[in-house]
């Protein structure tokens, strides 16, 4: 958790594979996208990291509006 490398990089030599289990839209805001919404959560992705077919870690990522929007 506090090491200098992400867990995926540590597990890669063991043949770790990522398996996405769900992707959902975030509905934290009911308003249309505005210029100041660059930090608005848009997607929630859940996955597992597996080594030799066995899950060893759960992953939960939140993607923000700024990452998914084309440059203005």
C-alpha positions, 0 to 999 in steps of 0.5 A: 500500500505504501511502497513506491510501485503500484501493486500491478507492477509488483505482481506482473512478474508472477503473471498477474492478470486484471479482470474487470468485473463492473463498469458503472456511470456515476450519478453524483451530479444531476447538473450538466457538465460545466467548465468547473466540472473537471473533477466530477466522477464519471465512471466507477470501474471494479476489477480483480488482479489474479495470479494463476487464476486466483484473485489476490487483490480488488481494484476500484477506480474512479475516472474523472470528467477531465480524463474522459473529455476531449481537450477544449 
